[in-house]
């Protein structure tokens, strides 16, 4: 077991240099709080790794970190993989996995989240991070300035203060070194930076533990943010009926396979490059004021939150099962990290969207495009996204450059044995009114309806979409029951909203699956994910993992209706006849969509 000197070798075929002098302490060093133990070692490899977690190597000074990521030659790696799917059990397991990962970290923790809330889940995770730092684990945490705008940053400053009296980092053989564990906290694309580019966000949900130690490394990413609403429970541990249904991939390096790099190493380097983005803000604690520890009470509260979370009866069995869970039933997989760094710097993201794909060969959308070409003869495609758009791009003169719906329909027409299944939210389950208006008034009609029925569907006024002339005809039924194309929307009439006993929550999973290659990550496949956000995730090839995803897909299908069918239309009707925000959202979908289309604001959702 060793610490690797592969920083940026993985991406750019270069190596970090060791130019950090060892910490020096006087002879009476044991009396000084900041001096390492007498038996601490000065490890050159660990020194290089330690330095690489704060800045680019000298060879790359002056280079933009995002450019380095865009130019990267990211390898395919052998890994062990697990799916954390959309069921209630998997949601709770996701939280316990994260806490367990942090509590068992030995060398490093890297975490990047779009939404990080200071509820019980967020405070408990910060508490586990604080304890890790104090036992000698080097920590980096990044949150998005917009997604986490409501987060009380004092909690983050309290976490930063945990490095006071922190332990010393151990090398890969377990020896204590003379490098003290640190807390580095980044606010991604901070609103206090100039110029303000608030529309460019890091949508990441990534946790990497011991990334550069193959025997210990573990990575998790997908759709779940850090908030109780993503883990299926309330503050008291009881079920949350309105939770987000999500999916994540858990990865570990495949041991015994000689590779230049591992999935943990690549994920850690990825974090480094994103953390060095020029518009990030480095958040620090104010340490002491007149000799008073300003964050002592906050640190104690974090510790109490961790204890409280772990004592919840609904979570105890999952914590107890965690050691066995992380040792068994892994799926062999070839994986490759992908990202959208170029979205953060492209200035003509809409009118040159197609051309911009070639500027980032590590882009999720770029790799999807090439996988389509490489696997033209695939027979099946499955896609899950809460805000599922099929893009349509125009140039500056208004000429159509790409229509993904048209391309899918052409692909299906080439071979009647092909199938394309899509699952997204409905007006019942969506948390985004504008995005759902685009789904129901644009994406689905473009895929399923002919020109006359599309025009009729969009033209109908409030409450009249159920007219027999439009939706009761045999032609309508034939169109929406396409033999090769199925569009499902989650939620059914037995939901508690209608007086039933079910709670369908909110779909938040983001994955796709073809015959051979799949993808799990943070991208919603909407315009914002394609054009503005940084997104990340892993492509994979694994028959076993693919089967796990198919089972999750079928579960979501069982909780859905086909778009345009009588059951789906009846659900819309009952919503429209009700009261509240959801009722108003359904009644006004056409108005919302027309405003988005006329103002071109649809590209921001």
C-alpha positions as CSV (number, residue, x, y, z in Angstrom):
1,X,0.0,0.0,0.0
2,X,1.5,3.4,-0.9
3,X,0.6,7.0,-1.6
4,X,0.9,7.6,-5.3
5,X,2.8,10.5,-6.9
6,X,0.3,10.4,-9.7
7,X,-1.1,13.9,-9.2
8,X,-1.8,15.1,-12.8
9,X,0.1,12.1,-14.2
10,X,-3.4,10.6,-14.4
11,X,-4.6,13.5,-16.5
12,X,-1.6,15.2,-18.1
13,X,1.4,12.8,-18.0
14,X,3.4,15.0,-15.6
15,X,4.4,14.5,-12.0
16,X,4.4,16.6,-8.8
17,X,7.7,17.7,-7.4
18,X,8.7,17.5,-3.8
19,X,10.0,20.9,-2.8
20,X,8.5,21.2,0.7
21,X,11.0,21.4,3.5
22,X,10.2,19.2,6.5
23,X,8.7,20.9,9.5
24,X,11.4,21.9,12.0
25,X,10.8,22.1,15.7
26,X,13.2,22.9,18.6
27,X,14.6,20.3,20.9
28,X,11.7,20.8,23.4
29,X,9.2,20.3,20.6
30,X,7.0,18.1,22.8
31,X,6.1,21.2,24.8
32,X,4.8,23.0,21.7
33,X,1.3,22.3,20.5
34,X,2.1,22.5,16.8
35,X,5.0,20.2,16.7
36,X,4.6,16.6,15.5
37,X,5.6,13.7,17.8
38,X,9.2,12.8,18.1
39,X,8.7,9.6,16.1
40,X,7.0,11.4,13.2
41,X,8.6,10.7,9.8
42,X,9.3,13.1,7.0
43,X,7.8,11.2,4.0
44,X,8.7,12.7,0.6
45,X,5.8,11.0,-1.2
46,X,3.3,12.2,1.4
47,X,4.8,15.7,1.2
48,X,4.2,15.8,-2.5
49,X,0.6,14.5,-2.1
50,X,0.0,17.0,0.7
51,X,1.2,19.9,-1.4
52,X,-0.8,18.8,-4.4
53,X,-3.9,19.2,-2.3
54,X,-3.3,22.9,-2.1
55,X,-2.0,24.1,-5.5
56,X,-0.9,23.0,-8.9
57,X,2.6,21.7,-9.3
58,X,5.2,24.3,-10.4
59,X,5.1,23.0,-13.9
60,X,1.5,24.1,-14.3
61,X,1.7,27.4,-12.4
62,X,-0.1,30.0,-14.4
63,X,-2.4,27.5,-16.1
64,X,-6.2,27.6,-15.5
65,X,-7.2,24.5,-13.6
66,X,-10.3,24.0,-15.7
67,X,-8.3,24.0,-18.9
68,X,-6.2,21.2,-17.4
69,X,-9.3,19.2,-16.7
70,X,-10.7,19.8,-20.2
71,X,-7.4,18.7,-21.8
72,X,-7.1,15.7,-19.5
73,X,-6.7,12.2,-20.8
74,X,-8.9,10.5,-18.3
75,X,-8.4,6.8,-18.3
76,X,-10.9,3.9,-18.0
77,X,-10.4,2.1,-14.7
78,X,-11.2,-1.3,-13.3
79,X,-13.4,-0.8,-10.3
80,X,-15.9,-2.5,-8.0
81,X,-19.3,-0.8,-8.1
82,X,-22.6,-0.7,-6.2
83,X,-25.9,1.0,-7.0
84,X,-27.7,2.9,-4.3
85,X,-31.1,3.2,-5.9
86,X,-34.4,4.9,-5.4
87,X,-36.0,2.7,-2.7
88,X,-36.6,3.9,0.8
89,X,-34.0,1.5,2.1
90,X,-31.4,2.6,-0.3
91,X,-32.0,6.3,0.6
92,X,-31.4,5.6,4.3
93,X,-28.4,3.4,3.4
94,X,-26.9,6.3,1.4
95,X,-26.7,8.5,4.5
96,X,-25.2,5.7,6.7
97,X,-22.7,4.9,3.9
98,X,-21.5,8.6,3.9
99,X,-21.2,8.8,7.7
100,X,-19.4,5.4,7.8
101,X,-17.0,6.5,5.0
102,X,-16.0,9.7,6.9
103,X,-15.7,7.9,10.3
104,X,-13.4,5.3,8.8
105,X,-11.3,7.7,6.7
106,X,-7.6,7.2,7.5
107,X,-5.8,9.7,5.3
108,X,-8.1,12.1,3.4
109,X,-11.7,13.3,2.7
110,X,-12.8,15.3,-0.3
111,X,-16.5,16.3,-0.5
112,X,-18.3,18.6,-3.0
113,X,-22.0,19.2,-2.8
114,X,-24.4,21.5,-4.7
115,X,-26.8,21.6,-1.7
116,X,-25.5,21.2,1.8
117,X,-28.0,22.0,4.5
118,X,-27.4,22.5,8.2
119,X,-30.2,20.1,9.2
120,X,-29.5,16.9,11.3
121,X,-27.9,15.1,8.3
122,X,-25.6,18.0,7.4
123,X,-24.6,18.8,10.9
124,X,-23.9,15.1,11.6
125,X,-21.7,14.8,8.5
126,X,-19.8,17.9,9.6
127,X,-19.4,16.4,13.0
128,X,-17.9,13.2,11.6
129,X,-15.6,15.3,9.4
130,X,-14.4,17.3,12.5
131,X,-13.6,14.1,14.4
132,X,-11.7,12.8,11.3
133,X,-9.5,15.9,11.1
134,X,-8.7,15.7,14.8
135,X,-7.4,12.2,14.4
136,X,-5.2,13.2,11.4
137,X,-7.4,13.1,8.2
138,X,-6.8,15.9,5.7
139,X,-10.1,17.4,4.7
140,X,-11.4,19.4,1.8
141,X,-15.1,20.5,1.5
142,X,-16.7,22.5,-1.4
143,X,-20.2,23.8,-1.5
144,X,-21.9,25.7,-4.3
145,X,-22.6,29.4,-3.6
146,X,-26.1,29.3,-5.0
147,X,-27.2,25.7,-4.2
148,X,-26.1,26.2,-0.6
149,X,-27.0,29.9,-0.2
150,X,-29.2,29.1,2.8
151,X,-26.5,27.2,4.6
152,X,-25.4,29.1,7.7
153,X,-21.7,29.4,6.9
154,X,-20.8,29.6,10.6
155,X,-21.2,25.8,10.7
156,X,-18.5,25.7,8.0
157,X,-16.3,28.1,9.9
158,X,-16.7,25.8,13.0
159,X,-15.6,22.9,10.9
160,X,-12.5,24.9,9.8
161,X,-11.7,25.5,13.4
162,X,-11.5,21.7,13.9
163,X,-7.9,21.9,12.5
164,X,-6.8,23.6,15.8
165,X,-5.1,20.7,17.5
166,X,-5.7,18.4,14.6
167,X,-3.8,15.1,14.3
168,X,-0.9,14.4,12.0
169,X,-1.5,12.6,8.7
170,X,-0.4,9.1,8.5
171,X,1.4,7.7,5.4
172,X,0.2,4.6,3.6
173,X,2.1,2.3,5.9
174,X,0.5,3.8,9.0
175,X,3.4,5.9,10.2
176,X,2.7,9.3,11.7
177,X,4.2,12.1,9.6
178,X,5.1,15.7,10.3
179,X,2.2,17.0,8.2
180,X,-0.8,18.2,10.3
181,X,-4.2,17.5,9.0
182,X,-5.9,20.6,7.5
183,X,-9.5,21.8,6.8
184,X,-9.8,23.5,3.4
185,X,-13.3,24.9,2.7
186,X,-14.3,26.3,-0.7
187,X,-17.4,28.2,-1.7
188,X,-17.7,27.5,-5.4
189,X,-18.1,30.5,-7.7
190,X,-18.7,32.8,-4.7
191,X,-21.2,35.6,-5.2
192,X,-18.6,37.9,-3.6
193,X,-16.2,37.4,-6.5
194,X,-16.1,39.8,-9.4
195,X,-17.3,39.6,-12.1
196,X,-20.4,37.8,-10.8
197,X,-21.3,34.7,-12.8
198,X,-24.1,33.3,-10.7
199,X,-25.5,31.2,-13.6
200,X,-22.4,28.9,-13.6
201,X,-22.7,26.4,-10.8
202,X,-21.1,23.2,-9.5
203,X,-23.9,20.7,-9.4
204,X,-21.6,18.0,-7.9
205,X,-22.5,15.5,-5.3
206,X,-19.2,13.8,-4.6
207,X,-17.5,12.2,-1.6
208,X,-14.0,10.7,-1.9
209,X,-12.3,9.0,1.0
210,X,-8.6,8.0,1.0
211,X,-8.5,8.5,-2.8
212,X,-4.8,8.0,-3.3
213,X,-4.6,4.8,-1.3
214,X,-5.9,2.0,-3.5
215,X,-6.6,-0.5,-0.7
216,X,-8.8,2.0,1.1
217,X,-10.2,4.4,-1.5
218,X,-14.0,4.7,-1.9
219,X,-16.0,7.1,-4.0
220,X,-19.7,8.0,-4.1
221,X,-21.5,10.2,-6.5
222,X,-25.0,10.6,-8.0
223,X,-28.0,12.8,-7.4
224,X,-28.2,13.0,-3.6
225,X,-27.3,16.3,-1.9
226,X,-26.7,16.6,1.8
227,X,-30.1,17.2,3.3
228,X,-32.5,14.9,5.1
229,X,-35.0,15.3,2.3
230,X,-32.7,13.2,0.1
231,X,-32.4,10.3,2.6
232,X,-36.0,9.5,3.3
233,X,-36.3,10.5,6.9
234,X,-37.3,13.4,9.1
235,X,-35.4,14.8,12.1
236,X,-36.8,12.2,14.4
237,X,-35.9,9.3,12.0
238,X,-39.5,8.7,10.9
239,X,-40.1,8.3,7.2
240,X,-40.3,11.4,5.1
241,X,-43.3,11.0,2.7
242,X,-42.1,13.7,0.3
243,X,-38.5,12.6,-0.1
244,X,-36.4,12.7,-3.3
245,X,-36.1,9.3,-5.1
246,X,-32.5,9.2,-6.3
247,X,-29.6,7.1,-7.4
248,X,-25.9,7.0,-6.7
249,X,-22.9,4.9,-7.7
250,X,-20.4,3.6,-5.1
251,X,-17.0,2.8,-6.4
252,X,-13.8,1.2,-5.1
253,X,-10.6,0.4,-7.0
254,X,-10.3,-3.2,-8.3
255,X,-7.3,-4.5,-6.4
256,X,-4.6,-6.7,-8.0
257,X,-5.0,-5.0,-11.4
258,X,-1.9,-3.1,-12.6
259,X,-3.2,0.3,-13.8
260,X,-1.6,3.7,-14.0
261,X,-4.2,5.1,-11.8
262,X,-7.3,4.1,-9.8
263,X,-10.8,5.5,-9.6
264,X,-10.0,7.0,-6.2
265,X,-7.0,8.8,-7.6
266,X,-8.8,10.3,-10.6
267,X,-11.7,11.5,-8.4
268,X,-9.3,13.2,-6.0
269,X,-7.4,15.0,-8.8
270,X,-10.8,16.0,-10.3
271,X,-11.7,17.6,-7.0
272,X,-8.4,19.4,-6.9
273,X,-8.8,21.0,-10.3
274,X,-12.4,22.1,-9.5
275,X,-11.3,23.5,-6.1
276,X,-8.7,25.7,-7.8
277,X,-11.3,27.4,-10.0
278,X,-10.5,31.1,-10.0
279,X,-13.9,32.3,-8.7
280,X,-13.9,30.1,-5.7
281,X,-13.7,31.6,-2.2
282,X,-11.6,30.0,0.5
283,X,-13.6,30.1,3.8
284,X,-11.8,30.3,7.1
285,X,-12.7,30.5,10.7
286,X,-11.9,33.6,12.7
287,X,-10.2,31.4,15.3
288,X,-10.0,33.4,18.6
289,X,-11.3,36.7,19.8
290,X,-9.8,38.0,23.1
291,X,-8.6,34.5,23.9
292,X,-12.1,32.9,23.4
293,X,-12.7,30.0,21.2
294,X,-15.5,31.3,19.0
295,X,-16.7,28.0,17.7
296,X,-16.5,25.7,20.7
297,X,-20.3,25.6,21.1
298,X,-20.8,24.9,17.4
299,X,-18.3,22.1,17.4
300,X,-20.0,20.6,20.4
301,X,-23.3,20.9,18.6
302,X,-21.9,19.1,15.6
303,X,-20.7,16.3,17.8
304,X,-24.2,16.0,19.4
305,X,-25.8,15.9,16.0
306,X,-23.6,13.0,15.0
307,X,-24.5,11.1,18.1
308,X,-28.2,11.9,17.7
309,X,-28.2,10.7,14.1
310,X,-26.5,7.5,14.9
311,X,-28.9,6.8,17.8
312,X,-32.0,7.0,15.6
313,X,-33.7,3.6,15.7
314,X,-34.4,3.6,11.9
315,X,-30.7,4.0,11.2
316,X,-29.1,1.7,13.8
317,X,-29.5,-1.5,11.7
318,X,-27.9,0.2,8.7
319,X,-24.9,1.4,10.7
320,X,-24.5,-2.1,12.2
321,X,-24.7,-3.7,8.7
322,X,-22.3,-1.2,7.1
323,X,-19.0,-3.2,7.5
324,X,-20.5,-6.2,5.8
325,X,-22.3,-4.1,3.2
326,X,-19.0,-2.5,2.1
327,X,-17.2,-5.9,1.9
328,X,-19.7,-7.9,-0.2
329,X,-21.8,-8.0,-3.4
330,X,-19.7,-5.6,-5.4
331,X,-20.1,-5.6,-9.2
332,X,-17.0,-5.7,-11.5
333,X,-17.1,-2.6,-13.8
334,X,-15.0,-0.6,-16.1
335,X,-15.6,3.1,-15.3
336,X,-14.6,6.5,-16.7
337,X,-15.1,9.8,-15.0
338,X,-16.7,12.6,-17.1
339,X,-17.4,16.3,-16.3
340,X,-18.6,19.6,-17.8
341,X,-15.7,22.0,-16.9
342,X,-16.2,23.8,-20.3
343,X,-19.7,24.9,-19.2
344,X,-18.1,27.2,-16.7
345,X,-16.2,29.2,-19.3
346,X,-18.1,29.0,-22.5
347,X,-19.6,32.3,-23.4
348,X,-21.8,31.3,-26.4
349,X,-23.3,28.3,-24.6
350,X,-26.6,28.3,-26.6
351,X,-25.9,29.5,-30.1
352,X,-22.7,27.4,-30.4
353,X,-23.8,24.5,-28.2
354,X,-23.1,21.8,-30.8
355,X,-19.6,23.2,-31.6
356,X,-18.8,23.6,-28.0
357,X,-19.1,19.9,-27.4
358,X,-15.8,19.4,-29.3
359,X,-14.0,21.7,-26.9
360,X,-14.4,19.3,-24.0
361,X,-13.7,15.7,-24.9
362,X,-14.3,14.8,-21.3
363,X,-17.8,16.2,-21.4
364,X,-20.7,13.9,-20.4
365,X,-22.6,15.0,-23.5
366,X,-19.6,14.6,-25.8
367,X,-19.0,11.1,-24.6
368,X,-22.7,10.3,-24.9
369,X,-22.6,11.5,-28.5
370,X,-19.6,9.3,-29.3
371,X,-21.1,6.3,-27.5
372,X,-24.1,6.6,-29.8
373,X,-21.9,6.6,-32.9
374,X,-19.8,3.7,-31.6
375,X,-22.9,1.7,-30.6
376,X,-25.2,2.6,-33.5
377,X,-26.6,-0.9,-33.5
378,X,-27.8,-0.9,-29.9
379,X,-31.3,-2.1,-29.4
380,X,-32.4,-0.5,-26.2
381,X,-32.1,2.8,-24.4
382,X,-33.4,3.7,-20.9
383,X,-33.1,7.2,-19.5
384,X,-34.1,8.6,-16.1
385,X,-34.1,12.3,-15.2
386,X,-36.3,14.6,-13.1
387,X,-36.1,17.3,-15.8
388,X,-35.8,15.4,-19.0
389,X,-35.4,17.6,-22.1
390,X,-34.4,16.5,-25.6
391,X,-32.4,19.5,-26.8
392,X,-33.1,21.6,-29.8
393,X,-30.3,24.1,-30.7
394,X,-30.3,27.0,-33.2
395,X,-27.5,29.2,-34.5
396,X,-27.4,33.0,-34.3
397,X,-29.5,33.2,-37.5
398,X,-32.2,30.9,-36.1
399,X,-31.2,27.9,-38.2
400,X,-31.8,24.5,-36.5
401,X,-28.6,22.8,-35.7
402,X,-29.7,19.8,-33.8
403,X,-33.1,18.3,-32.7
404,X,-32.5,15.3,-30.4
405,X,-36.1,14.3,-30.5
406,X,-36.0,14.0,-34.3
407,X,-32.8,12.0,-34.1
408,X,-34.2,9.5,-31.6
409,X,-37.3,9.0,-33.8
410,X,-35.1,8.5,-36.8
411,X,-33.1,5.9,-34.9
412,X,-36.2,4.0,-33.9
413,X,-37.6,4.1,-37.4
414,X,-34.5,2.4,-38.7
415,X,-35.3,-0.8,-36.8
416,X,-38.7,-1.8,-35.4
417,X,-36.9,-4.0,-32.7
418,X,-35.4,-1.0,-31.1
419,X,-36.9,0.6,-27.9
420,X,-36.5,3.8,-26.1
421,X,-37.9,4.3,-22.6
422,X,-37.8,7.5,-20.6
423,X,-38.9,8.2,-17.0
424,X,-39.3,11.7,-15.6
425,X,-41.5,13.6,-13.1
426,X,-45.2,14.4,-13.5
427,X,-47.0,17.5,-12.3
428,X,-47.7,15.6,-9.1
429,X,-44.1,14.7,-8.2
430,X,-42.0,17.6,-9.8
431,X,-40.4,20.3,-7.6
432,X,-39.8,22.5,-10.6
433,X,-42.8,24.1,-12.3
434,X,-41.0,25.6,-15.3
435,X,-39.0,22.5,-16.1
436,X,-42.2,20.3,-15.9
437,X,-43.9,22.7,-18.3
438,X,-41.1,22.1,-20.8
439,X,-41.5,18.3,-20.3
440,X,-45.2,18.3,-20.8
441,X,-45.6,21.0,-23.4
442,X,-42.6,20.4,-25.5
443,X,-40.5,17.3,-24.9
444,X,-43.2,14.7,-24.8
445,X,-45.4,16.2,-27.5
446,X,-42.4,16.4,-29.9
447,X,-41.7,12.7,-29.3
448,X,-45.2,11.3,-29.4
449,X,-47.6,13.5,-31.3
450,X,-48.0,14.5,-34.9
451,X,-48.1,18.2,-35.9
452,X,-51.9,18.5,-35.7
453,X,-52.1,17.0,-32.2
454,X,-49.1,19.0,-31.0
455,X,-50.8,22.2,-32.1
456,X,-54.0,21.1,-30.5
457,X,-52.4,20.1,-27.2
458,X,-50.6,23.4,-26.9
459,X,-53.6,25.5,-28.0
460,X,-56.1,24.2,-25.5
461,X,-57.0,26.6,-22.8
462,X,-57.3,25.9,-19.1
463,X,-59.3,22.8,-18.3
464,X,-60.1,21.9,-21.9
465,X,-57.2,19.5,-22.6
466,X,-59.6,16.6,-21.7
467,X,-61.9,17.2,-24.6
468,X,-62.8,14.0,-26.3
469,X,-62.1,15.6,-29.7
470,X,-58.4,15.9,-28.8
471,X,-57.5,13.2,-26.3
472,X,-60.4,10.8,-26.7
473,X,-59.8,9.8,-30.3
474,X,-58.3,6.6,-31.6
475,X,-55.5,8.6,-33.3
476,X,-54.5,10.1,-30.0
477,X,-54.4,6.7,-28.3
478,X,-52.3,5.3,-31.1
479,X,-49.8,8.2,-30.9
480,X,-49.2,8.1,-27.2
481,X,-49.0,4.3,-27.2
482,X,-46.0,4.2,-29.5
483,X,-44.8,0.6,-29.9
484,X,-41.1,1.5,-29.5
485,X,-41.2,4.7,-27.5
486,X,-42.5,5.0,-23.9
487,X,-42.5,8.1,-21.8
488,X,-43.3,7.5,-18.1
489,X,-44.1,10.1,-15.5
490,X,-43.9,9.2,-11.8
491,X,-46.9,9.4,-9.5
492,X,-50.3,7.7,-9.6
493,X,-53.9,8.3,-8.4
494,X,-53.4,6.3,-5.2
495,X,-51.1,9.0,-3.9
496,X,-52.0,10.5,-0.5
497,X,-52.6,13.8,-2.3
498,X,-55.8,12.2,-3.8
499,X,-56.7,10.5,-0.6
500,X,-54.8,7.3,-1.2
501,X,-52.2,5.5,1.0
502,X,-49.1,6.0,-1.2
503,X,-46.4,8.7,-1.2
504,X,-44.5,8.8,-4.5
505,X,-42.1,11.6,-3.4
506,X,-40.1,13.5,-6.1
507,X,-38.0,11.8,-8.8
508,X,-34.4,13.0,-8.6
509,X,-32.4,10.1,-10.2
510,X,-30.1,10.8,-13.1
511,X,-28.9,7.8,-15.1
512,X,-29.1,6.2,-18.5
513,X,-28.5,2.7,-19.8
514,X,-27.8,1.3,-23.3
515,X,-27.0,-2.2,-24.4
516,X,-23.5,-2.1,-23.1
517,X,-22.7,1.3,-21.5
518,X,-24.4,3.2,-18.8
519,X,-24.0,6.4,-16.9
520,X,-24.8,7.5,-13.3
521,X,-24.1,11.1,-12.2
522,X,-25.4,14.5,-11.4
523,X,-26.6,15.7,-14.8
524,X,-30.3,16.1,-15.3
525,X,-30.2,16.1,-19.1
526,X,-31.9,19.5,-19.1
527,X,-30.6,22.6,-20.7
528,X,-29.0,23.9,-17.5
529,X,-27.0,20.7,-17.0
530,X,-26.0,20.6,-20.7
531,X,-25.0,24.3,-21.0
532,X,-24.3,26.1,-17.7
533,X,-23.5,23.8,-14.8
534,X,-20.5,21.8,-14.1
535,X,-21.7,18.2,-13.8
536,X,-19.9,15.0,-13.2
537,X,-20.4,11.2,-13.1
538,X,-19.2,7.9,-14.3
539,X,-19.8,6.0,-17.4
540,X,-19.6,2.2,-16.8
541,X,-19.6,-1.1,-18.5
542,X,-20.8,-3.9,-16.3
543,X,-23.6,-6.5,-17.1
544,X,-24.3,-7.0,-13.3
545,X,-24.5,-3.3,-12.5
546,X,-26.7,-2.8,-15.6
547,X,-29.1,-5.4,-14.3
548,X,-29.3,-3.6,-11.0
549,X,-30.2,-0.4,-12.8
550,X,-32.8,-2.2,-14.9
551,X,-34.4,-3.4,-11.6
552,X,-34.4,0.2,-10.3
553,X,-35.9,1.4,-13.6
554,X,-38.7,-1.2,-13.4
555,X,-39.5,-0.1,-9.9
556,X,-39.9,3.5,-11.1
557,X,-42.0,2.4,-14.0
558,X,-44.4,0.6,-11.6
559,X,-44.9,3.9,-9.9
560,X,-45.6,5.8,-13.1
561,X,-48.2,6.4,-15.9
562,X,-47.5,6.7,-19.6
563,X,-47.7,10.3,-20.8
564,X,-51.0,11.0,-22.6
565,X,-52.9,7.9,-21.4
566,X,-56.3,8.1,-19.8
567,X,-54.9,7.5,-16.3
568,X,-52.3,10.2,-16.8
569,X,-54.9,12.6,-18.1
570,X,-57.2,11.8,-15.2
571,X,-54.4,12.5,-12.7
572,X,-53.9,15.9,-14.3
573,X,-57.6,16.6,-14.2
574,X,-57.9,15.8,-10.5
575,X,-54.9,18.1,-9.8
576,X,-56.5,20.9,-11.8
577,X,-59.7,20.6,-9.8
578,X,-57.9,20.8,-6.6
579,X,-56.4,23.7,-4.7
580,X,-52.9,24.9,-3.9
581,X,-49.6,25.3,-5.8
582,X,-49.7,22.0,-7.7
583,X,-53.3,22.7,-8.9
584,X,-52.2,26.2,-10.1
585,X,-49.1,24.8,-11.7
586,X,-51.1,22.3,-13.9
587,X,-53.7,24.9,-14.9
588,X,-51.0,27.3,-16.0
589,X,-48.6,25.0,-17.7
590,X,-49.2,26.3,-21.1
591,X,-48.9,29.9,-20.0
592,X,-45.6,29.1,-18.2
593,X,-44.3,27.3,-21.3
594,X,-45.2,30.1,-23.7
595,X,-43.4,32.6,-21.6
596,X,-40.3,30.4,-21.4
597,X,-40.4,29.9,-25.2
598,X,-40.9,33.5,-26.1
599,X,-38.2,34.8,-23.8
600,X,-35.8,31.9,-24.4
601,X,-35.7,31.4,-20.7
602,X,-36.2,27.7,-21.3
603,X,-32.5,27.4,-21.8
604,X,-32.0,28.3,-18.2
605,X,-34.0,25.3,-16.9
